Amino acid sequence: METIAAAISTIAFIVIMVMYFIIHGLAHNFSLPFAKGLAGNIKLKQAAEAKLPSKTYHAPHNVTLPAGEGTTQIDHIFVSRYAIFAVETKHMKG
């Protein structure tokens, strides 16, 4: 019983530490690569929702598709009667 409690305690500590580093990165200028990518995706999604008419554009986000023996992920797809756009988001300075 003590072994199970110790394992649960260790896992809980690891989860809390990972969450802390993610939140810390988000709160401090998006210093983690994951947080930077997430921020870029959120900004583009919000801009698209604000600017593109929802009756004209259908916009699934974070789409995972089968590719060969694995998968591939597309950040944003914008579908309209005019065209289909696949967008890979990057969030970098410069």
C-alpha positions in Angstrom: 0.0 0.0 0.0 2.9 2.4 0.8 4.4 1.6 -2.6 1.3 2.6 -4.4 1.0 5.8 -2.4 4.6 6.7 -3.1 4.1 6.1 -6.8 1.0 8.2 -6.9 2.8 10.9 -5.0 5.7 10.8 -7.4 3.4 11.0 -10.4 1.5 13.9 -8.9 4.7 15.8 -8.3 5.9 15.3 -11.9 2.5 16.4 -13.3 2.6 19.5 -11.1 6.1 20.3 -12.1 5.3 20.0 -15.8 2.2 22.2 -15.4 4.3 24.7 -13.5 6.9 24.9 -16.3 4.2 25.2 -19.0 2.4 28.0 -17.1 5.6 29.7 -16.2 6.6 29.7 -19.9 3.2 31.1 -20.9 3.4 33.8 -18.2 6.9 34.9 -19.1 6.8 36.0 -22.7 6.1 32.6 -24.1 9.7 31.4 -23.5 8.9 27.7 -24.2 8.8 26.6 -27.8 5.5 24.8 -27.1 4.0 27.9 -25.6 5.2 30.1 -28.6 3.5 27.7 -31.0 0.3 27.6 -29.0 0.3 31.4 -28.8 0.7 31.7 -32.6 -2.1 29.2 -33.2 -4.5 31.0 -30.9 -3.7 34.4 -32.4 -4.4 33.2 -36.0 -7.6 31.3 -34.9 -8.9 34.5 -33.2 -8.0 36.7 -36.2 -9.7 34.3 -38.6 -12.8 34.1 -36.5 -13.0 37.9 -36.3 -12.3 38.6 -40.0 -13.6 35.7 -42.1 -17.4 35.3 -42.5 -18.5 32.0 -41.0 -21.1 31.6 -43.7 -18.3 31.7 -46.4 -15.4 29.9 -44.6 -15.3 26.7 -42.7 -12.1 26.5 -40.6 -11.1 23.3 -38.8 -8.0 23.7 -36.7 -5.3 21.3 -35.5 -6.3 18.6 -38.0 -4.4 15.3 -37.8 -4.4 13.1 -40.9 -2.9 9.7 -41.8 0.3 9.9 -43.8 2.3 6.9 -44.9 3.0 4.9 -41.8 2.3 7.7 -39.3 0.3 10.9 -39.2 0.7 14.6 -40.1 -0.8 17.6 -38.5 -2.1 20.8 -40.1 -2.6 23.8 -37.8 -5.5 25.5 -39.8 -7.5 24.7 -42.9 -9.8 27.3 -44.4 -12.4 26.0 -46.8 -14.6 28.2 -49.0 -16.2 28.0 -52.4 -13.2 30.1 -53.6 -10.3 27.9 -52.4 -8.9 25.6 -49.7 -6.0 27.0 -47.7 -3.8 24.9 -45.4 -1.8 27.1 -42.9 1.1 26.1 -40.8 1.5 28.6 -38.0 4.8 29.9 -36.6 5.3 32.4 -33.8 8.7 34.0 -34.0 10.4 37.3 -33.3 11.9 39.3 -36.1 
